[in-house]
Amino acid sequence: MNMQRRHGAVLGDGLSGTRCLVLGAGGFIGLNLCRALLRAGAAVHGYGRPPAWPGALPDLRWTQAEFGDTAALGAALEGAEVVFHLLGGSVPAAAERDPAADLRINGVASVELLGLCRAAGVRRMVFVSSGGTVYGVPRILPIPEDHPTDPISAYGIHKLLVEKHLGLLAHRHGLHSVVLRAANPYGPFQSPDRGQGVIAALIARRLAGMPVEVWGDGQVVRDFLHVEDLVAAMLRAAVHAGEERLFNVGSGTGRSILDVVASVDAMLGLRGAEIHHHPARPVDVPVNVLDISRIRRVLGWAPRTDWMAGLRGTAEWLRGVLPARQGALVRR
């Protein structure tokens, strides 16, 4: 059964007819979010680069423009009641290669966006931050929202910068913002060849009969969250009116990369994946598992997608798109 239906009427409560602007609507999370908002009866305006999967979206208003196009962005913000901020074109590896460029993409452009929001009279924003990078090396597990934030990557630093500027705008000008520190999302519409999204890349390689590539010994532990569960949290955050405005969003369960490889092989009915180990990366924390008790208590949200069912659904979607992506996979 589709996860959106399992969440029931609560998923879209309060959003019917609401004017929602999705910044970064053409990406993995944005596509899933737009589809859910449309099902909930919202008036959806997508903004960003062309969708990675053009046939994935029903008809909706669309502005094709870059993050830095302030004229287009300012026009798109006019009349928006809820803004979902998913823009920022880099991935963690790119941020490490060029921290200054990532600062412009994820930092400076977001600060400019917030100024445009103020000018347009936007009163509500949901920002998806990175629960996997903003905390750094954990001192306790699972990691609660009040854990110190000591990122060990440029990507994490820049996500945290945006969080702080959102808080500043809320304090000075009354913007109601909700920050969701998301775990590692996976699921349909995640490109397996973008350099971010280990599960999509892993499933694609196993379906193609290719070796698995692992950084380090494969023992690093991560919290993996199905994208439909993340979207459900975003919809609840969009109508949340309470004082708590910072939430971890994850599964609350840690899995090592080698555990994920074993799960994927079990799901696909394969055995003995050939694993190619690469040197460990200094930006990878040894373990990241999020404490999700606050979002359970305050928003009544909980992850509902079974791990193996989520992997199967991702594999089914990838089977339908892999032929067009085989060349890109081989070049990774």
C-alpha positions in Angstrom: 0.0 0.0 0.0 1.2 3.5 -0.8 2.8 5.2 2.2 0.9 8.4 1.6 -2.4 6.5 2.2 -1.0 4.7 5.2 -0.4 8.1 6.8 -4.1 8.8 6.2 -5.9 12.2 6.2 -3.4 13.6 8.7 -0.7 13.8 6.0 -2.4 16.7 4.1 -4.5 18.3 6.9 -4.5 22.1 6.7 -2.8 22.4 3.3 -5.8 22.2 0.9 -5.8 25.4 -1.1 -2.6 26.7 0.5 -0.2 28.4 -1.9 3.0 26.5 -1.6 6.3 27.4 -3.3 8.8 24.5 -3.5 12.4 25.8 -4.1 14.4 23.0 -5.6 11.2 21.2 -6.9 13.1 19.4 -9.7 15.3 17.4 -7.4 14.9 14.1 -5.5 13.1 15.4 -2.4 11.3 18.2 -4.3 9.7 15.9 -6.8 8.3 13.7 -4.0 7.2 16.7 -2.1 5.4 18.3 -5.0 3.5 15.1 -5.7 2.4 14.8 -2.1 1.3 18.5 -1.9 -0.8 18.1 -5.0 -2.5 15.1 -3.5 -3.2 17.1 -0.4 -5.0 19.8 -2.5 -2.3 22.5 -2.2 -1.7 25.1 -5.0 1.9 24.2 -5.9 4.5 26.4 -7.6 7.8 24.6 -8.4 11.0 26.6 -8.8 14.4 25.5 -9.9 16.2 23.6 -12.7 14.2 21.3 -14.9 13.0 18.1 -13.2 15.5 15.3 -13.2 12.6 13.0 -14.2 10.3 15.2 -16.4 7.4 12.8 -16.5 7.2 12.5 -12.7 5.1 15.6 -12.0 1.5 16.3 -12.8 0.6 19.7 -14.2 1.7 22.6 -11.9 2.9 26.1 -12.1 6.7 26.1 -12.8 9.5 28.7 -12.8 12.7 27.4 -14.4 15.5 29.5 -13.0 18.7 29.2 -11.0 19.0 29.8 -7.2 20.9 33.0 -7.9 18.3 34.6 -10.2 17.0 37.1 -7.6 14.5 38.6 -10.0 12.9 35.3 -10.8 13.0 34.2 -7.2 11.5 37.4 -5.9 8.6 37.1 -8.4 8.0 33.4 -7.4 7.8 34.4 -3.7 5.0 36.8 -4.2 1.8 35.4 -2.7 3.4 32.3 -1.3 2.0 31.2 2.0 4.4 28.3 2.7 7.9 28.1 1.2 9.8 24.8 1.2 13.6 25.5 0.9 15.4 22.6 -0.8 17.7 24.7 -3.0 21.4 24.3 -3.0 23.0 22.6 -5.9 26.1 21.0 -4.3 26.7 17.6 -2.7 29.1 17.0 0.2 31.9 15.9 -2.0 31.6 19.0 -4.2 31.6 21.2 -1.0 34.9 19.7 0.0 36.5 20.3 -3.4 35.4 23.9 -3.5 34.2 25.2 -0.1 34.0 28.8 -1.4 31.7 27.8 -4.2 29.5 25.8 -1.8 29.3 28.7 0.5 27.9 30.9 -2.3 25.5 28.1 -3.4 24.2 27.0 0.1 25.1 30.0 2.2 25.1 33.4 0.5 22.3 32.5 -1.8 20.1 31.3 1.1 20.8 34.6 3.0 19.7 36.5 -0.1 16.6 34.3 -0.3 15.6 35.1 3.2 15.9 38.8 2.5 13.6 38.3 -0.5 11.2 36.4 1.7 11.0 39.3 4.1 10.3 41.7 1.2 7.6 39.5 -0.2 5.9 39.1 3.2 6.4 35.3 3.4 5.4 34.2 6.9 6.2 30.4 6.9 9.2 28.4 5.7 10.3 24.7 6.0 14.0 24.2 5.6 15.5 20.7 5.1 19.0 20.7 6.8 21.4 17.9 7.2 21.1 15.7 10.3 24.0 13.6 9.0 26.5 16.5 8.9 25.6 19.4 11.3 26.4 17.5 14.5 29.9 16.2 13.6 31.3 13.3 15.6 28.6 12.4 18.1 29.2 12.5 21.9 26.0 10.6 22.6 23.8 8.3 20.6 21.2 8.6 19.3 21.9 12.3 18.7 19.3 14.8 20.1 18.6 18.2 18.7 20.4 19.9 21.6 23.7 18.0 20.9 26.6 20.4 20.1 26.9 21.3 16.4 30.6 20.8 15.4 30.5 19.8 11.7 33.6 18.3 10.3 32.6 19.1 6.7 32.1 22.3 4.7 28.7 21.1 3.7 27.6 20.7 7.3 28.9 24.1 8.2 27.0 25.8 5.4 23.8 24.0 6.3 24.2 25.2 9.9 24.8 28.7 8.7 21.4 28.7 6.9 19.7 27.4 10.1 21.2 30.3 12.1 20.1 33.0 9.6 16.6 31.5 9.6 16.6 31.8 13.4 17.7 35.4 13.0 14.9 36.3 10.6 12.4 34.6 12.9 13.7 36.6 15.9 13.7 39.9 14.2 10.9 39.8 11.7 8.5 37.0 12.8 9.1 34.4 10.1 7.7 31.1 11.3 10.4 28.7 10.2 10.8 25.0 10.9 14.1 23.3 10.4 14.2 19.6 9.7 17.6 17.9 10.2 17.1 15.0 7.9 18.9 11.7 7.9 20.1 10.1 4.7 17.0 9.9 2.5 16.5 7.3 -0.2 13.7 6.1 -2.5 12.2 6.8 -5.9 13.5 9.7 -8.0 17.0 9.6 -6.4 19.5 9.6 -9.2 22.0 6.8 -8.8 24.7 8.7 -10.6 24.8 12.0 -8.8 27.4 11.2 -6.1 24.9 11.4 -3.2 22.6 8.7 -2.2 24.4 5.5 -1.4 21.3 3.2 -1.5 20.3 4.3 -5.0 23.8 3.9 -6.3 24.3 0.6 -4.6 21.0 -0.9 -5.9 21.8 0.3 -9.4 25.2 -1.2 -9.4 24.0 -4.6 -8.1 21.2 -4.6 -10.7 23.8 -3.9 -13.4 26.1 -6.7 -12.1 28.8 -4.2 -11.2 31.1 -4.2 -8.1 30.1 -2.2 -5.0 32.3 0.8 -4.1 32.8 1.5 -0.4 34.8 4.3 1.2 36.8 2.9 4.1 36.1 -0.5 5.7 32.3 -0.2 5.4 31.7 0.0 9.1 30.5 3.6 9.2 27.0 3.7 10.5 24.2 5.9 9.1 20.5 6.6 9.6 18.5 5.9 6.4 15.1 7.5 5.9 12.6 6.7 3.2 11.7 9.9 1.2 8.0 9.4 1.7 8.5 9.5 5.5 10.6 12.7 5.1 7.8 14.2 2.9 5.2 13.3 5.6 7.4 15.2 8.2 7.6 18.2 5.9 3.9 18.4 5.4 3.4 18.3 9.2 6.0 20.9 9.7 4.2 23.2 7.2 1.2 23.4 9.4 3.0 23.3 12.8 2.2 26.3 14.9 4.1 25.5 18.2 7.2 26.9 19.7 9.5 24.0 18.9 10.9 24.7 15.4 13.9 22.3 15.1 13.4 18.6 14.6 15.5 15.6 13.7 13.9 13.4 11.0 15.3 9.9 10.7 14.6 6.2 11.2 16.2 6.2 14.6 18.1 3.0 13.5 21.7 2.8 12.5 23.0 0.5 9.8 26.6 0.1 8.6 27.3 0.4 4.9 28.2 -3.4 4.9 24.8 -4.0 6.5 23.1 -2.1 3.7 25.0 -4.1 1.1 23.8 -7.3 2.8 20.2 -6.0 2.9 20.2 -5.0 -0.8 21.6 -8.4 -1.8 19.0 -10.2 0.3 16.3 -8.1 -1.2 17.5 -8.8 -4.8 18.2 -12.4 -4.1 21.9 -12.0 -4.8 24.9 -13.3 -3.0 28.5 -12.3 -2.5 28.8 -8.8 -3.7 32.2 -7.9 -5.0 33.3 -4.9 -2.9 36.0 -2.4 -3.9 37.3 -0.5 -0.9 38.6 3.1 -1.3 40.4 5.1 1.3 38.3 6.5 4.1 37.2 10.1 3.8 38.1 12.6 6.5 34.6 14.2 6.3 32.8 11.0 7.3 31.8 10.7 10.9 32.1 7.1 12.3 28.4 6.9 13.3 25.3 9.0 12.9 21.9 7.9 14.3 19.3 10.6 15.1 17.1 10.8 18.2 13.6 11.3 16.8 11.7 11.5 20.1 11.0 15.3 19.8 9.3 15.0 16.4 7.3 12.0 17.6 6.1 14.0 20.6 5.5 17.4 19.1 4.3 16.6 15.5 3.0 13.1 16.1 5.2 11.9 13.3 7.0 8.6 13.1 8.7 6.7 10.2 6.4 4.1 8.7 8.2 2.6 5.8 9.6 -0.9 6.5 13.3 -1.1 5.7 13.1 -4.0 3.3 9.9 -2.7 1.7 11.6 0.6 1.1 14.5 -1.1 -0.6 12.2 -3.1 -2.8 10.2 -0.1 -3.9 13.4 1.8 -4.7 14.7 -1.2 -6.7 11.4 -1.5 -8.6 11.6 2.2 -9.6 15.3 1.9 -10.6 14.5 -1.1 -12.8 12.3 1.2 -14.9 14.9 3.9 -15.4 18.2 2.1 -15.4 18.5 1.5 -19.2 18.7 5.2 -19.8 21.4 5.6 -17.0 23.7 2.7 -17.7 26.3 4.7 -19.4 26.5 7.2 -16.5 26.8 4.4 -14.0 29.7 2.8 -15.9 31.5 6.2 -15.8 31.2 6.7 -12.1 
